[in-house]
């Protein structure tokens, strides 16, 4: 791959030949708490959609039973639904903000590692390979991760 340094942390087992395991070990492991927090936000977002049909069903049941006093159950159901939707919105924005920061940090770390690797290559390597190919490989990681940055 692009890194020739040992891919082991002190006191850890050797890594497999899976390229994703190497990337996870070097670049994603420091961001595990942020990734867990983002997954928690996504879980909260998913759980907050569950009560909405129950709230609306209870409203319909109360309206079917007694239509004369419709304001109190209607506004209570409206308030609870808006609270659930607001919570979902905040949880989704939180997850998007966390993931955006993680993606940008990982892309920066990958780019820095690639630039260090290219700077440590012998001049004979640069003579053998086309300059456009090297530059293309250096910039393709940020292009590939750009959909992750802007997906909200």
BADO-948117 format. One record per residue: x negated, y negated, z negated of N, C-alpha, C in turn. Coordinates in nm, 3 decimals. Example, Ala and Ser with C-alpha at 12.3 -4.5 7.8 and 13.67 -1.06 7.14 Angstrom:
BEGIN
{n_x: -1.319; n_y: 0.569; n_z: -0.780; ca_x: -1.230; ca_y: 0.450; ca_z: -0.780; c_x: -1.320; c_y: 0.330; c_z: -0.780}
{n_x: -1.285; n_y: 0.225; n_z: -0.708; ca_x: -1.367; ca_y: 0.106; ca_z: -0.714; c_x: -1.290; c_y: -0.003; c_z: -0.787}
This chain:
BEGIN
{n_x: -0.083; n_y: 0.118; n_z: 0.000; ca_x: 0.000; ca_y: 0.000; ca_z: 0.000; c_x: -0.088; c_y: -0.124; c_z: 0.000}
{n_x: -0.032; n_y: -0.235; n_z: -0.045; ca_x: -0.105; ca_y: -0.361; ca_z: -0.042; c_x: -0.187; c_y: -0.385; c_z: -0.167}
{n_x: -0.172; n_y: -0.301; n_z: -0.268; ca_x: -0.248; ca_y: -0.318; ca_z: -0.391; c_x: -0.335; c_y: -0.195; c_z: -0.413}
{n_x: -0.463; n_y: -0.216; n_z: -0.436; ca_x: -0.552; ca_y: -0.103; ca_z: -0.461; c_x: -0.591; c_y: -0.090; c_z: -0.607}
{n_x: -0.534; n_y: -0.171; n_z: -0.694; ca_x: -0.568; ca_y: -0.159; ca_z: -0.834; c_x: -0.490; c_y: -0.043; c_z: -0.894}
{n_x: -0.536; n_y: 0.009; n_z: -1.005; ca_x: -0.465; ca_y: 0.122; ca_z: -1.067; c_x: -0.324; c_y: 0.082; c_z: -1.107}
{n_x: -0.233; n_y: 0.173; n_z: -1.084; ca_x: -0.092; ca_y: 0.144; ca_z: -1.109; c_x: -0.046; c_y: 0.211; c_z: -1.238}
{n_x: -0.122; n_y: 0.195; n_z: -1.343; ca_x: -0.087; ca_y: 0.252; ca_z: -1.472; c_x: -0.102; c_y: 0.146; c_z: -1.578}
{n_x: -0.009; n_y: 0.147; n_z: -1.670; ca_x: -0.023; ca_y: 0.064; ca_z: -1.788; c_x: -0.094; c_y: 0.148; c_z: -1.893}
{n_x: -0.162; n_y: 0.083; n_z: -1.985; ca_x: -0.234; ca_y: 0.154; ca_z: -2.089; c_x: -0.137; c_y: 0.242; c_z: -2.169}
{n_x: -0.173; n_y: 0.367; n_z: -2.182; ca_x: -0.092; ca_y: 0.459; ca_z: -2.261; c_x: 0.031; c_y: 0.512; c_z: -2.190}
{n_x: 0.046; n_y: 0.490; n_z: -2.061; ca_x: 0.164; ca_y: 0.539; ca_z: -1.990; c_x: 0.126; c_y: 0.655; c_z: -1.900}
{n_x: 0.226; n_y: 0.728; n_z: -1.859; ca_x: 0.204; ca_y: 0.842; ca_z: -1.771; c_x: 0.174; c_y: 0.793; c_z: -1.631}
{n_x: 0.106; n_y: 0.874; n_z: -1.549; ca_x: 0.079; ca_y: 0.832; ca_z: -1.412; c_x: 0.208; c_y: 0.814; c_z: -1.334}
{n_x: 0.207; n_y: 0.720; n_z: -1.243; ca_x: 0.325; ca_y: 0.692; ca_z: -1.163; c_x: 0.334; c_y: 0.788; c_z: -1.046}
{n_x: 0.455; n_y: 0.806; n_z: -0.997; ca_x: 0.476; ca_y: 0.892; ca_z: -0.882; c_x: 0.430; c_y: 0.821; c_z: -0.756}
{n_x: 0.436; n_y: 0.891; n_z: -0.645; ca_x: 0.396; ca_y: 0.830; ca_z: -0.518; c_x: 0.509; c_y: 0.749; c_z: -0.456}
{n_x: 0.621; n_y: 0.738; n_z: -0.525; ca_x: 0.734; ca_y: 0.660; ca_z: -0.478; c_x: 0.696; c_y: 0.511; c_z: -0.477}
{n_x: 0.705; n_y: 0.444; n_z: -0.361; ca_x: 0.667; ca_y: 0.302; ca_z: -0.357; c_x: 0.753; c_y: 0.214; c_z: -0.447}
{n_x: 0.881; n_y: 0.249; n_z: -0.464; ca_x: 0.966; ca_y: 0.169; ca_z: -0.550; c_x: 0.920; c_y: 0.178; c_z: -0.695}
{n_x: 0.870; n_y: 0.295; n_z: -0.736; ca_x: 0.821; ca_y: 0.310; ca_z: -0.873; c_x: 0.702; c_y: 0.218; c_z: -0.897}
{n_x: 0.618; n_y: 0.201; n_z: -0.798; ca_x: 0.503; ca_y: 0.111; ca_z: -0.811; c_x: 0.550; c_y: -0.034; c_z: -0.821}
{n_x: 0.644; n_y: -0.073; n_z: -0.736; ca_x: 0.696; ca_y: -0.209; ca_z: -0.739; c_x: 0.768; c_y: -0.235; c_z: -0.871}
{n_x: 0.847; n_y: -0.137; n_z: -0.916; ca_x: 0.919; ca_y: -0.152; ca_z: -1.042; c_x: 0.821; c_y: -0.168; c_z: -1.157}
{n_x: 0.716; n_y: -0.089; n_z: -1.156; ca_x: 0.619; ca_y: -0.094; ca_z: -1.264; c_x: 0.545; c_y: -0.228; c_z: -1.268}
{n_x: 0.508; n_y: -0.279; n_z: -1.152; ca_x: 0.426; ca_y: -0.400; ca_z: -1.148; c_x: 0.507; c_y: -0.529; c_z: -1.154}
{n_x: 0.624; n_y: -0.530; n_z: -1.092; ca_x: 0.693; ca_y: -0.657; ca_z: -1.074; c_x: 0.828; c_y: -0.667; c_z: -1.146}
{n_x: 0.899; n_y: -0.556; n_z: -1.162; ca_x: 1.033; ca_y: -0.564; ca_z: -1.222; c_x: 1.033; c_y: -0.538; c_z: -1.372}
{n_x: 0.936; n_y: -0.462; n_z: -1.421; ca_x: 0.934; ca_y: -0.427; ca_z: -1.564; c_x: 0.934; c_y: -0.551; c_z: -1.654}
{n_x: 0.859; n_y: -0.656; n_z: -1.624; ca_x: 0.866; ca_y: -0.774; ca_z: -1.714; c_x: 1.003; c_y: -0.841; c_z: -1.718}
{n_x: 1.087; n_y: -0.812; n_z: -1.620; ca_x: 1.219; ca_y: -0.877; ca_z: -1.611; c_x: 1.332; c_y: -0.787; c_z: -1.659}
{n_x: 1.299; n_y: -0.677; n_z: -1.725; ca_x: 1.404; ca_y: -0.586; ca_z: -1.770; c_x: 1.506; c_y: -0.651; c_z: -1.862}
{n_x: 1.465; n_y: -0.731; n_z: -1.961; ca_x: 1.569; ca_y: -0.793; ca_z: -2.047; c_x: 1.665; c_y: -0.882; c_z: -1.967}
{n_x: 1.612; n_y: -0.956; n_z: -1.871; ca_x: 1.699; ca_y: -1.042; ca_z: -1.790; c_x: 1.792; c_y: -0.957; c_z: -1.703}
{n_x: 1.742; n_y: -0.847; n_z: -1.649; ca_x: 1.826; ca_y: -0.760; ca_z: -1.567; c_x: 1.936; c_y: -0.694; c_z: -1.651}
{n_x: 1.903; n_y: -0.655; n_z: -1.774; ca_x: 2.004; ca_y: -0.597; ca_z: -1.863; c_x: 2.109; c_y: -0.702; c_z: -1.898}
{n_x: 2.066; n_y: -0.825; n_z: -1.922; ca_x: 2.161; ca_y: -0.933; ca_z: -1.951; c_x: 2.252; c_y: -0.960; c_z: -1.832}
{n_x: 2.197; n_y: -0.957; n_z: -1.711; ca_x: 2.278; ca_y: -0.978; ca_z: -1.591; c_x: 2.379; c_y: -0.864; c_z: -1.574}
{n_x: 2.336; n_y: -0.741; n_z: -1.600; ca_x: 2.431; ca_y: -0.629; ca_z: -1.593; c_x: 2.539; c_y: -0.642; c_z: -1.699}
{n_x: 2.502; n_y: -0.692; n_z: -1.817; ca_x: 2.603; ca_y: -0.717; ca_z: -1.921; c_x: 2.704; c_y: -0.821; c_z: -1.876}
{n_x: 2.657; n_y: -0.926; n_z: -1.811; ca_x: 2.749; ca_y: -1.028; ca_z: -1.758; c_x: 2.844; c_y: -0.967; c_z: -1.654}
{n_x: 2.791; n_y: -0.881; n_z: -1.569; ca_x: 2.876; ca_y: -0.816; ca_z: -1.469; c_x: 2.977; c_y: -0.723; c_z: -1.534}
{n_x: 2.936; n_y: -0.655; n_z: -1.640; ca_x: 3.030; ca_y: -0.568; ca_z: -1.712; c_x: 3.141; c_y: -0.649; c_z: -1.777}
{n_x: 3.104; n_y: -0.761; n_z: -1.839; ca_x: 3.204; ca_y: -0.849; ca_z: -1.900; c_x: 3.300; c_y: -0.902; c_z: -1.794}
{n_x: 3.245; n_y: -0.940; n_z: -1.680; ca_x: 3.329; ca_y: -0.988; ca_z: -1.570; c_x: 3.428; c_y: -0.882; c_z: -1.527}
{n_x: 3.383; n_y: -0.759; n_z: -1.518; ca_x: 3.473; ca_y: -0.650; ca_z: -1.477; c_x: 3.578; c_y: -0.620; c_z: -1.584}
{n_x: 3.538; n_y: -0.627; n_z: -1.709; ca_x: 3.633; ca_y: -0.597; ca_z: -1.815; c_x: 3.740; c_y: -0.705; c_z: -1.832}
{n_x: 3.706; n_y: -0.829; n_z: -1.798; ca_x: 3.803; ca_y: -0.938; ca_z: -1.815; c_x: 3.914; c_y: -0.936; c_z: -1.710}
{n_x: 3.902; n_y: -0.857; n_z: -1.607; ca_x: 4.010; ca_y: -0.848; ca_z: -1.510; c_x: 4.117; c_y: -0.747; c_z: -1.554}
{n_x: 4.082; n_y: -0.658; n_z: -1.646; ca_x: 4.176; ca_y: -0.553; ca_z: -1.688; c_x: 4.301; c_y: -0.605; c_z: -1.758}
{n_x: 4.293; n_y: -0.704; n_z: -1.847; ca_x: 4.416; ca_y: -0.745; ca_z: -1.916; c_x: 4.515; c_y: -0.825; c_z: -1.831}
{n_x: 4.473; n_y: -0.876; n_z: -1.717; ca_x: 4.561; ca_y: -0.965; ca_z: -1.639; c_x: 4.689; c_y: -0.894; c_z: -1.594}
{n_x: 4.684; n_y: -0.774; n_z: -1.537; ca_x: 4.811; ca_y: -0.708; ca_z: -1.502; c_x: 4.897; c_y: -0.675; c_z: -1.624}
{n_x: 4.833; n_y: -0.645; n_z: -1.737; ca_x: 4.911; ca_y: -0.618; ca_z: -1.858; c_x: 4.982; c_y: -0.743; c_z: -1.906}
{n_x: 4.914; n_y: -0.857; n_z: -1.902; ca_x: 4.975; ca_y: -0.984; ca_z: -1.941; c_x: 5.093; c_y: -1.018; c_z: -1.851}
{n_x: 5.074; n_y: -1.001; n_z: -1.722; ca_x: 5.180; ca_y: -1.033; ca_z: -1.627; c_x: 5.297; c_y: -0.935; c_z: -1.640}
{n_x: 5.269; n_y: -0.808; n_z: -1.666; ca_x: 5.376; ca_y: -0.710; ca_z: -1.686; c_x: 5.457; c_y: -0.739; c_z: -1.810}
{n_x: 5.387; n_y: -0.779; n_z: -1.918; ca_x: 5.460; ca_y: -0.814; ca_z: -2.041; c_x: 5.546; c_y: -0.938; c_z: -2.020}
{n_x: 5.495; n_y: -1.034; n_z: -1.944; ca_x: 5.573; ca_y: -1.154; ca_z: -1.913; c_x: 5.700; c_y: -1.115; c_z: -1.838}
{n_x: 5.688; n_y: -1.029; n_z: -1.738; ca_x: 5.806; ca_y: -0.985; ca_z: -1.663; c_x: 5.905; c_y: -0.912; c_z: -1.752}
{n_x: 5.855; n_y: -0.828; n_z: -1.843; ca_x: 5.944; ca_y: -0.758; ca_z: -1.936; c_x: 6.019; c_y: -0.856; c_z: -2.025}
{n_x: 5.948; n_y: -0.957; n_z: -2.078; ca_x: 6.015; ca_y: -1.054; ca_z: -2.166; c_x: 6.114; c_y: -1.141; c_z: -2.087}
{n_x: 6.079; n_y: -1.175; n_z: -1.963; ca_x: 6.172; ca_y: -1.255; ca_z: -1.882; c_x: 6.294; c_y: -1.173; c_z: -1.843}
{n_x: 6.277; n_y: -1.043; n_z: -1.818; ca_x: 6.392; ca_y: -0.958; ca_z: -1.783; c_x: 6.484; c_y: -0.939; c_z: -1.903}
{n_x: 6.426; n_y: -0.938; n_z: -2.024; ca_x: 6.507; ca_y: -0.917; ca_z: -2.144; c_x: 6.586; c_y: -1.043; c_z: -2.182}
{n_x: 6.524; n_y: -1.160; n_z: -2.176; ca_x: 6.590; ca_y: -1.283; ca_z: -2.218; c_x: 6.538; c_y: -1.398; c_z: -2.133}
{n_x: 6.619; n_y: -1.441; n_z: -2.038; ca_x: 6.577; ca_y: -1.545; ca_z: -1.945; c_x: 6.599; c_y: -1.686; c_z: -2.001}
{n_x: 6.672; n_y: -1.696; n_z: -2.111; ca_x: 6.701; ca_y: -1.830; ca_z: -2.166; c_x: 6.576; c_y: -1.895; c_z: -2.225}
{n_x: 6.488; n_y: -1.817; n_z: -2.286; ca_x: 6.365; ca_y: -1.869; ca_z: -2.347; c_x: 6.246; c_y: -1.825; c_z: -2.262}
{n_x: 6.232; n_y: -1.887; n_z: -2.147; ca_x: 6.128; ca_y: -1.844; ca_z: -2.053; c_x: 5.997; c_y: -1.922; c_z: -2.069}
{n_x: 6.004; n_y: -2.041; n_z: -2.130; ca_x: 5.886; ca_y: -2.127; ca_z: -2.134; c_x: 5.773; c_y: -2.071; c_z: -2.221}
{n_x: 5.805; n_y: -2.026; n_z: -2.341; ca_x: 5.700; ca_y: -1.979; ca_z: -2.431; c_x: 5.625; c_y: -1.859; c_z: -2.374}
{n_x: 5.693; n_y: -1.751; n_z: -2.328; ca_x: 5.617; ca_y: -1.639; ca_z: -2.272; c_x: 5.543; c_y: -1.676; c_z: -2.143}
{n_x: 5.604; n_y: -1.765; n_z: -2.064; ca_x: 5.540; ca_y: -1.804; ca_z: -1.938; c_x: 5.409; c_y: -1.877; c_z: -1.964}
{n_x: 5.411; n_y: -1.976; n_z: -2.054; ca_x: 5.290; ca_y: -2.053; ca_z: -2.079; c_x: 5.187; c_y: -1.972; c_z: -2.157}
{n_x: 5.233; n_y: -1.881; n_z: -2.242; ca_x: 5.138; ca_y: -1.792; ca_z: -2.311; c_x: 5.067; c_y: -1.701; c_z: -2.211}
{n_x: 5.144; n_y: -1.644; n_z: -2.118; ca_x: 5.084; ca_y: -1.558; ca_z: -2.015; c_x: 4.992; c_y: -1.639; c_z: -1.924}
{n_x: 5.034; n_y: -1.759; n_z: -1.889; ca_x: 4.951; ca_y: -1.846; ca_z: -1.805; c_x: 4.819; c_y: -1.880; c_z: -1.875}
{n_x: 4.828; n_y: -1.914; n_z: -2.004; ca_x: 4.707; ca_y: -1.947; ca_z: -2.080; c_x: 4.612; c_y: -1.829; c_z: -2.092}
{n_x: 4.667; n_y: -1.711; n_z: -2.123; ca_x: 4.582; ca_y: -1.591; ca_z: -2.135; c_x: 4.518; c_y: -1.555; c_z: -2.000}
{n_x: 4.596; n_y: -1.566; n_z: -1.894; ca_x: 4.542; ca_y: -1.535; ca_z: -1.760; c_x: 4.431; c_y: -1.633; c_z: -1.723}
{n_x: 4.453; n_y: -1.762; n_z: -1.750; ca_x: 4.349; ca_y: -1.861; ca_z: -1.721; c_x: 4.225; c_y: -1.839; c_z: -1.805}
{n_x: 4.242; n_y: -1.797; n_z: -1.931; ca_x: 4.125; ca_y: -1.767; ca_z: -2.015; c_x: 4.045; c_y: -1.650; c_z: -1.958}
{n_x: 4.116; n_y: -1.545; n_z: -1.914; ca_x: 4.047; ca_y: -1.430; ca_z: -1.855; c_x: 3.975; c_y: -1.469; c_z: -1.726}
{n_x: 4.041; n_y: -1.546; n_z: -1.643; ca_x: 3.978; ca_y: -1.588; ca_z: -1.517; c_x: 3.861; c_y: -1.682; c_z: -1.542}
{n_x: 3.872; n_y: -1.771; n_z: -1.641; ca_x: 3.760; ca_y: -1.860; ca_z: -1.674; c_x: 3.642; c_y: -1.780; c_z: -1.728}
{n_x: 3.670; n_y: -1.682; n_z: -1.812; ca_x: 3.564; ca_y: -1.596; ca_z: -1.862; c_x: 3.496; c_y: -1.519; c_z: -1.752}
{n_x: 3.574; n_y: -1.469; n_z: -1.656; ca_x: 3.516; ca_y: -1.399; ca_z: -1.541; c_x: 3.427; c_y: -1.492; c_z: -1.460}
{n_x: 3.474; n_y: -1.615; n_z: -1.440; ca_x: 3.395; ca_y: -1.712; ca_z: -1.365; c_x: 3.262; c_y: -1.740; c_z: -1.435}
{n_x: 3.268; n_y: -1.765; n_z: -1.565; ca_x: 3.145; ca_y: -1.795; ca_z: -1.639; c_x: 3.049; c_y: -1.675; c_z: -1.640}
{n_x: 3.104; n_y: -1.554; n_z: -1.655; ca_x: 3.018; ca_y: -1.435; ca_z: -1.654; c_x: 2.954; c_y: -1.415; c_z: -1.517}
{n_x: 3.030; n_y: -1.439; n_z: -1.410; ca_x: 2.973; ca_y: -1.422; ca_z: -1.276; c_x: 2.866; c_y: -1.528; c_z: -1.248}
{n_x: 2.889; n_y: -1.650; n_z: -1.292; ca_x: 2.788; ca_y: -1.756; ca_z: -1.273; c_x: 2.663; c_y: -1.727; c_z: -1.354}
{n_x: 2.681; n_y: -1.673; n_z: -1.475; ca_x: 2.566; ca_y: -1.636; ca_z: -1.556; c_x: 2.484; c_y: -1.527; c_z: -1.492}
{n_x: 2.552; n_y: -1.423; n_z: -1.442; ca_x: 2.481; ca_y: -1.314; ca_z: -1.375; c_x: 2.409; c_y: -1.364; c_z: -1.250}
{n_x: 2.474; n_y: -1.451; n_z: -1.174; ca_x: 2.411; ca_y: -1.504; ca_z: -1.052; c_x: 2.290; c_y: -1.589; c_z: -1.085}
{n_x: 2.299; n_y: -1.670; n_z: -1.190; ca_x: 2.185; ca_y: -1.755; ca_z: -1.228; c_x: 2.068; c_y: -1.670; c_z: -1.275}
{n_x: 2.097; n_y: -1.568; n_z: -1.354; ca_x: 1.990; ca_y: -1.481; ca_z: -1.403; c_x: 1.924; c_y: -1.407; c_z: -1.287}
{n_x: 2.006; n_y: -1.350; n_z: -1.198; ca_x: 1.950; ca_y: -1.274; ca_z: -1.086; c_x: 1.874; c_y: -1.365; c_z: -0.991}
{n_x: 1.919; n_y: -1.487; n_z: -0.972; ca_x: 1.848; ca_y: -1.581; ca_z: -0.886; c_x: 1.709; c_y: -1.609; c_z: -0.943}
{n_x: 1.701; n_y: -1.631; n_z: -1.074; ca_x: 1.572; ca_y: -1.656; ca_z: -1.137; c_x: 1.480; c_y: -1.535; c_z: -1.126}
{n_x: 1.535; n_y: -1.414; n_z: -1.148; ca_x: 1.454; ca_y: -1.292; ca_z: -1.140; c_x: 1.403; c_y: -1.271; c_z: -0.997}
{n_x: 1.490; n_y: -1.289; n_z: -0.899; ca_x: 1.449; ca_y: -1.270; ca_z: -0.759; c_x: 1.339; c_y: -1.369; c_z: -0.722}
{n_x: 1.355; n_y: -1.494; n_z: -0.761; ca_x: 1.253; ca_y: -1.593; ca_z: -0.728; c_x: 1.121; c_y: -1.562; c_z: -0.797}
{n_x: 1.126; n_y: -1.517; n_z: -0.922; ca_x: 1.003; ca_y: -1.480; ca_z: -0.993; c_x: 0.935; c_y: -1.361; c_z: -0.928}
{n_x: 1.013; n_y: -1.260; n_z: -0.891; ca_x: 0.955; ca_y: -1.140; ca_z: -0.830; c_x: 0.895; c_y: -1.173; c_z: -0.693}
{n_x: 0.964; n_y: -1.254; n_z: -0.614; ca_x: 0.910; ca_y: -1.294; ca_z: -0.483; c_x: 0.781; c_y: -1.373; c_z: -0.502}
{n_x: 0.778; n_y: -1.462; n_z: -0.600; ca_x: 0.655; ca_y: -1.538; ca_z: -0.627; c_x: 0.541; c_y: -1.446; c_z: -0.668}
{n_x: 0.570; n_y: -1.350; n_z: -0.755; ca_x: 0.466; ca_y: -1.257; ca_z: -0.800; c_x: 0.419; c_y: -1.168; c_z: -0.685}
{n_x: 0.512; n_y: -1.122; n_z: -0.602; ca_x: 0.474; ca_y: -1.041; ca_z: -0.485; c_x: 0.386; c_y: -1.121; c_z: -0.389}
{n_x: 0.426; n_y: -1.242; n_z: -0.362; ca_x: 0.350; ca_y: -1.327; ca_z: -0.270; c_x: 0.211; c_y: -1.355; c_z: -0.325}
{n_x: 0.202; n_y: -1.383; n_z: -0.454; ca_x: 0.072; ca_y: -1.407; ca_z: -0.516; c_x: -0.016; c_y: -1.284; c_z: -0.507}
{n_x: 0.042; n_y: -1.166; n_z: -0.535; ca_x: -0.036; ca_y: -1.043; ca_z: -0.526; c_x: -0.083; c_y: -1.018; c_z: -0.383}
{n_x: 0.004; n_y: -1.045; n_z: -0.285; ca_x: -0.035; ca_y: -1.025; ca_z: -0.146; c_x: -0.146; c_y: -1.122; c_z: -0.104}
{n_x: -0.135; n_y: -1.246; n_z: -0.147; ca_x: -0.239; ca_y: -1.343; ca_z: -0.112; c_x: -0.372; c_y: -1.306; c_z: -0.177}
{n_x: -0.368; n_y: -1.261; n_z: -0.302; ca_x: -0.492; ca_y: -1.216; ca_z: -0.367; c_x: -0.552; c_y: -1.099; c_z: -0.294}
{n_x: -0.467; n_y: -1.007; n_z: -0.249; ca_x: -0.516; ca_y: -0.890; ca_z: -0.178; c_x: -0.581; c_y: -0.930; c_z: -0.046}
{n_x: -0.516; n_y: -1.020; n_z: 0.029; ca_x: -0.572; ca_y: -1.063; ca_z: 0.157; c_x: -0.703; c_y: -1.139; c_z: 0.135}
{n_x: -0.711; n_y: -1.217; n_z: 0.030; ca_x: -0.833; ca_y: -1.291; ca_z: 0.003; c_x: -0.948; c_y: -1.199; c_z: -0.037}
{n_x: -0.917; n_y: -1.082; n_z: -0.090; ca_x: -1.022; ca_y: -0.989; ca_z: -0.130; c_x: -1.063; c_y: -0.894; c_z: -0.018}
{n_x: -0.993; n_y: -0.898; n_z: 0.096; ca_x: -1.027; ca_y: -0.810; ca_z: 0.208; c_x: -1.158; c_y: -0.854; c_z: 0.273}
{n_x: -1.233; n_y: -0.757; n_z: 0.325; ca_x: -1.355; ca_y: -0.794; ca_z: 0.395; c_x: -1.323; c_y: -0.863; c_z: 0.528}
{n_x: -1.417; n_y: -0.939; n_z: 0.577; ca_x: -1.396; ca_y: -1.010; ca_z: 0.704; c_x: -1.375; c_y: -0.914; c_z: 0.820}
{n_x: -1.433; n_y: -0.795; n_z: 0.812; ca_x: -1.416; ca_y: -0.697; ca_z: 0.920; c_x: -1.269; c_y: -0.659; c_z: 0.936}
{n_x: -1.194; n_y: -0.652; n_z: 0.827; ca_x: -1.051; ca_y: -0.622; ca_z: 0.835; c_x: -0.978; c_y: -0.732; c_z: 0.912}
{n_x: -1.012; n_y: -0.857; n_z: 0.881; ca_x: -0.946; ca_y: -0.968; ca_z: 0.948; c_x: -0.983; c_y: -0.975; c_z: 1.095}
{n_x: -1.103; n_y: -0.927; n_z: 1.131; ca_x: -1.142; ca_y: -0.922; ca_z: 1.272; c_x: -1.068; c_y: -0.813; c_z: 1.347}
{n_x: -1.038; n_y: -0.702; n_z: 1.281; ca_x: -0.972; ca_y: -0.589; ca_z: 1.347; c_x: -0.822; c_y: -0.611; c_z: 1.367}
{n_x: -0.759; n_y: -0.688; n_z: 1.283; ca_x: -0.613; ca_y: -0.703; ca_z: 1.288; c_x: -0.575; c_y: -0.842; c_z: 1.338}
{n_x: -0.459; n_y: -0.845; n_z: 1.402; ca_x: -0.410; ca_y: -0.973; ca_z: 1.455; c_x: -0.369; c_y: -1.065; c_z: 1.341}
{n_x: -0.401; n_y: -1.191; n_z: 1.355; ca_x: -0.368; ca_y: -1.287; ca_z: 1.249; c_x: -0.218; c_y: -1.303; c_z: 1.233}
{n_x: -0.145; n_y: -1.300; n_z: 1.343; ca_x: 0.002; ca_y: -1.315; ca_z: 1.335; c_x: 0.066; c_y: -1.202; c_z: 1.257}
{n_x: 0.014; n_y: -1.081; n_z: 1.271; ca_x: 0.068; ca_y: -0.967; ca_z: 1.197; c_x: 0.046; c_y: -0.980; c_z: 1.048}
{n_x: -0.071; n_y: -1.031; n_z: 1.012; ca_x: -0.101; ca_y: -1.049; ca_z: 0.870; c_x: -0.011; c_y: -1.157; c_z: 0.811}
{n_x: 0.003; n_y: -1.267; n_z: 0.880; ca_x: 0.088; ca_y: -1.376; ca_z: 0.830; c_x: 0.233; c_y: -1.330; c_z: 0.824}
{n_x: 0.275; n_y: -1.254; n_z: 0.923; ca_x: 0.413; ca_y: -1.203; ca_z: 0.924; c_x: 0.438; c_y: -1.113; c_z: 0.804}
{n_x: 0.343; n_y: -1.028; n_z: 0.771; ca_x: 0.360; ca_y: -0.939; ca_z: 0.656; c_x: 0.360; c_y: -1.017; c_z: 0.526}
{n_x: 0.286; n_y: -1.127; n_z: 0.521; ca_x: 0.281; ca_y: -1.207; ca_z: 0.399; c_x: 0.412; c_y: -1.282; c_z: 0.376}
{n_x: 0.478; n_y: -1.323; n_z: 0.481; ca_x: 0.599; ca_y: -1.403; ca_z: 0.466; c_x: 0.727; c_y: -1.322; c_z: 0.471}
{n_x: 0.721; n_y: -1.197; n_z: 0.513; ca_x: 0.843; ca_y: -1.119; ca_z: 0.530; c_x: 0.911; c_y: -1.087; c_z: 0.397}
{n_x: 0.836; n_y: -1.082; n_z: 0.287; ca_x: 0.899; ca_y: -1.050; ca_z: 0.159; c_x: 0.996; c_y: -1.158; c_z: 0.117}
{n_x: 0.960; n_y: -1.283; n_z: 0.138; ca_x: 1.053; ca_y: -1.390; ca_z: 0.099; c_x: 1.173; c_y: -1.395; c_z: 0.192}
{n_x: 1.154; n_y: -1.360; n_z: 0.318; ca_x: 1.267; ca_y: -1.357; ca_z: 0.412; c_x: 1.361; c_y: -1.242; c_z: 0.376}
{n_x: 1.304; n_y: -1.127; n_z: 0.338; ca_x: 1.388; ca_y: -1.013; ca_z: 0.303; c_x: 1.465; c_y: -1.036; c_z: 0.174}
{n_x: 1.408; n_y: -1.111; n_z: 0.081; ca_x: 1.475; ca_y: -1.137; ca_z: -0.046; c_x: 1.565; c_y: -1.259; c_z: -0.043}
{n_x: 1.565; n_y: -1.334; n_z: 0.065; ca_x: 1.649; ca_y: -1.454; ca_z: 0.069; c_x: 1.798; c_y: -1.423; c_z: 0.060}
{n_x: 1.850; n_y: -1.312; n_z: 0.115; ca_x: 1.993; ca_y: -1.284; ca_z: 0.092; c_x: 2.023; c_y: -1.261; c_z: -0.056}
{n_x: 1.926; n_y: -1.206; n_z: -0.129; ca_x: 1.949; ca_y: -1.186; ca_z: -0.273; c_x: 1.954; c_y: -1.318; c_z: -0.347}
{n_x: 1.874; n_y: -1.415; n_z: -0.303; ca_x: 1.873; ca_y: -1.545; ca_z: -0.368; c_x: 2.004; c_y: -1.618; c_z: -0.350}
{n_x: 2.060; n_y: -1.610; n_z: -0.232; ca_x: 2.176; ca_y: -1.693; ca_z: -0.201; c_x: 2.308; c_y: -1.619; c_z: -0.217}
{n_x: 2.306; n_y: -1.490; n_z: -0.250; ca_x: 2.432; ca_y: -1.418; ca_z: -0.273; c_x: 2.479; c_y: -1.448; c_z: -0.413}
{n_x: 2.592; n_y: -1.509; n_z: -0.424; ca_x: 2.646; ca_y: -1.546; ca_z: -0.556; c_x: 2.780; c_y: -1.489; c_z: -0.572}
